[in-house]
Amino acid sequence: MRDAYIVSALRTPVGRKKGSLADIHSADLGGSVLKATFKNISIDPGLVEDVIYGCVDTVGPQAGDIARTCWLVAGLPEHVPGTTVDRQCGSSQQAVHFATQAVMSGTSDVVIAGGVQNMNMVPISFAMTAGQQLGFDTPFNTSPGWNKRYGDVEVSQFNSAHMIAEKWNISREEMELFAFNSHQKAISAIESGIFKNEIIPVNGLLDDETPRRDTSLERMSTLEPLIEDHSITAALSSQNADGAACLLIVSEEILKEHNLEPLVKVSHISVRADDPIWMLTAPIPATKYALKKSGMDLSDIDIVEINEAFASIPLAWQKEFDYPSEKINVHGGAIALGHPLGATGARLMTTLIHEMKRSNLKYGLQTMCEGGGQANVTILENCQ
């Protein structure tokens, strides 16, 4: 089996709710990183064999195969196809996996993977609720097969986040400290220019605008829970946001032929699932599976990115594996940097890759919880 290499990883800044990216059509947002990729990398975009983008809630400006539309809006060759992936929050991480599989198998030599989401234009879960006018309250509970297996229990990420906090004995105070630190790490990274090499300016926005510089533990403690008698508040949740990211993945033959410098080699890709009602626990069994499959130990991993859908998710993962907390989300996560659903997997990976290069770290691992109780795991190896 061939090796797959990532030679470019770029992202937009993340725009906050009603922020600087709110009025940018998703195709233009996703196209911006495609344009920048081929300005930075000396390779003919006509050699790309597929464009695989993650996107959730593919309605309105995100309908009609947004991956293909982003490519065309970017002014790139018409003969290059595109396809859109929906593995919920892990959509663009799965896009990276599909692109990697194409290169590893020899099916393709040059593939773009990424994702885009404008959550100001298309509100979160809009595709879930759009069916109500057709008589479907949710995608699940009107299915006899679903009800036979899982009953009519509400499928809720908020319930899951709370249940996880209870099961792993994570207090609200622990989660608030984690969330506060996420903001502080992100602010420090922005002020230090750490994200400079991974971000391309869009609409005059140069930096992520989601970190809350005025937040405090005292302010967090005053917030009401999202659900009565639960522990999860808005401060402990990822932010709705807008953004895009993309990575260029190539074979070793293309590296040599075009004299390209690889950033990382993709060492392992896998995906596993868990109980869909618990929904957000899958990063734990997925990590165990990935380590077994790859023959690696967590002690081999120098840095981890795990999506901060809610503070309880990375905290439960850290408690389960007793992995050093200072090596997790070293520049903050989605609580501070936002969670533009279909783009987050590629955003996390872009940040992970640039930190691996900046700090000369050999192995990085990325995982994230996803709707349906799923989780992808990617292990990257620094080519430096």
Secondary structure, DSSP 4 states (H G I P E B T S, - for coil): ---EEEEEEEEPPPBPTTSTTTTS-HHHHHHHHHHHHHHHS-S-GGG--EEEEE-SS--GGGTTTHHHHHHHHTT--TT--EEEE--GGGHHHHHHHHHHHHHHHTS-SEEEEEEEEETTTS-TTHHHHGGGGGT-SSSSTT-HHHHHHHTT----HHHHHHHHHHHTT--HHHHHHHHHHHHHHHHHHHHTTTTTTTB--BTTB-S---S-TT--HHHHHTPPPSSTT-S--GGGBPPP-EEEEEEEEEEHHHHHHTTPPPSEEEEEEEEEE--TTT-S-THHHHHHHHHHHHT--GGG--EEEE--SBTHHHHHHHHHHT--GGGBSTT--HHHH---GGGHHHHHHHHHHHHHHHTT-SEEEEEEEETTTEEEEEEEEE--
